[in-house]
Amino acid sequence: MPKNKSNSSGTDAGEDPSSGGSPVSKSRSEMTEVVLPQDANPLGYILGGRVMHLMDIAAAIAAHRHSRSHVVTASVDYVDFRNPIRVGELIVLKSSVNRVFKTSMEVGVKIFSENFLTGERKHTTSAYVTFVAIDENRQPREVPPLILETDEDRRRFKDAADRRETRLAHRYKRGR
């Protein structure tokens, strides 16, 4: 039996490029930079704010690639700094669109440190960033459907719906 490859609206996008959608793989992005002294605190580790800045850029690239439009950051979910990144190491940021809603997208970002002498990589940070696509008048615009290609894409797609429900519940709770 074929696996259901659905877009966010619940209609089958499958592998059909005529669906108007775009596959997850087209949104994937990887950024790499050397951590320099101006990026660091007095202990020689990259500043958390610098990591968040680079995370927003890497996530925005994935959102731009998928939506083919300008995007604005709407929210950032929980950010957890698991391991430090030292001056002289590489910071590697990987991002891709997890799910598309009407005018917004959730992008997952996973960040690693890499010792370029040994090749050792450590997972340092993960986050989910929500973007809204905007048109030339800076108004929200619809985002093309997401074509899911792998079991991992389908898992991330499903998990994104749960996170969105939590985000919206917190947003409306704060708005009172």
Phi, psi and omega in degrees: 000133181292148178283143178286119177248090187256152170270182187292341180273357177092357177269153182285117173263326178053219180260008187280110180295340179285355179291349183085357181268179180223137181291153178307318184301332179289338181269347185300140182220147172223126177244142177224134175221155172275135176280119183254164182305325180290348178270357195245162172273177182298343179274354178090017178250148180301141178292140178302322178296325177292320177299315181295322177299310179295324178299316180296320179294312181299318179293320180296323178300315178298317180294318177300314182300318182287312188277341185053044179207173171289150178224155174234145179286125180259323179198158173231124177284177179324128176246128183237120178268104186274320182220144179284160174239123184274154171304135180096341176276167174268146168251125182243123182242123179246134181218153173198156178287130178268321184199148177246137173249206184292302180241001184237165179219142170262130178243130175268139178232131176236130187241140182231153164262151177222126172275109187288346177282322182256341184083358182293132176244140175234135174289124183249326188205147171222151176199162174239127184241132178256132179239151171247131177280139180232153180268188183295342176264010180064031177254148179303141177229155181295147181253138178300153179298159179258127178266119183273131186250332187229168175298324178296319176301316181294321178296313181296322178299312180296313181298327180297326179296320178295317179296321180297318179301316178295315179302313182294323178297317179292321181297315182286331177292318179291330185287351182280000000 
